[in-house]
Amino acid sequence: MRSKLAVVVLACVALILLACSKQASSTESVKYKSEADVPRINVQDAKAAVDKGEVILVDSRPEDAYKMEHLAGAINIPFGPHSEEKFSALPQGKKIIVYCS
């Protein structure tokens, strides 16, 4: 059941940030002009990156939904006020995959 949820959630990824896709320096973040400019990743590539430890998974749903069920290893940063501050505290040098339902 959990693996099915993982596939469904990743398949429904609404927002994916690949913070290191432009080889940003450790103190620089990438800002996109529009949602259409944000890089996307398919389920197979996302799973491979997670399995290799190359990415940080971020669940951007409200805390209640995260507590009910989330992908293994994902951290919760609910979208909203102060989420940018929490993103800046993430480890540098890894890609970040953000998902929601």
N, C-alpha and C positions, 0 to 999 in steps of 0.2 A: 504494500500500500504506500509506504513512504517513497519507494523508488518511482511509483506512478505519480505521486505528488511532485517529486522533483522534476520529472519530465514536463508535467503540466505547468508548473510554476515557471520553469525556465522557458517553456514554449510561449508563455504569455508575458514574457519580459517586456515591460513597458519602457523602461529606461535603463540603458547600459552605459556606464562610463568606463572608458579604458584610459585611466589617468596617465599611463605612461606611453600611450600610443605615439606621441610626438617626441618621445625621449626628453621629457621635461626635466629640468634640474630638480634636485631634491626639495627646493623651496618654491617651485613654480607649479601652479595647477593649470589645467587646460580649461578655458571657458569657450563654450560653443555659442554661436549666434542664434541658432534655432534648434529645435528638437530634431529636425531632419538632418542636421550636421553631426549628431551624436552617433558614434560608431555602434554597430550592432554585431551580435555574435550568435551563431546558431547553437543549439543544444549540445551537439556532439563536440564542437570546439570548446564550449564552456566546460563541459564535463572533463575533457582531456586536460584543460588548464588547471582545473580544481585538483584533479588527481596528481598532477605534477607539482602542486604547491605554488603555482605561478600567480595566483590571483587571491584577492580577498573578496568574499561574498558578502554583500550588504543587503539585508532585507529592509526595504523602506516602508513597510506597512506599519500601522499602529502597533504599539506594544502588545495589546490584547491578542491580535491576530498572530503576531510572532510567537507569543507564549503558547498558543494553541498548537501550532505546527510551523516548522520552518526547515529549510535545507540544512543538512548536517554541516557544521562549521560556520554557518552564517552568523553575522552579528547584526544587531538591530539598530538602525539609525532612521527613525520615523521621519518622513518628509514633512517639513514645516519649519517654523522658527527655530533657529539655532542649529539646524542640520548641517549648515556649512561649517560651523565651528567643529562639530563632531567629525566631519570628513577630514578636516585639516589635521586632526589628531591621529589619523590612520597611519600605519607604517608606510614609509616612502619606498619607492623602487619596485612596487608591485602593481599590477593591473587591478582595477577595482570593477567588479561586476555588481551592478545594482539591480535588484529585481523587486517586483511587487505583483499583486494579482489584479 
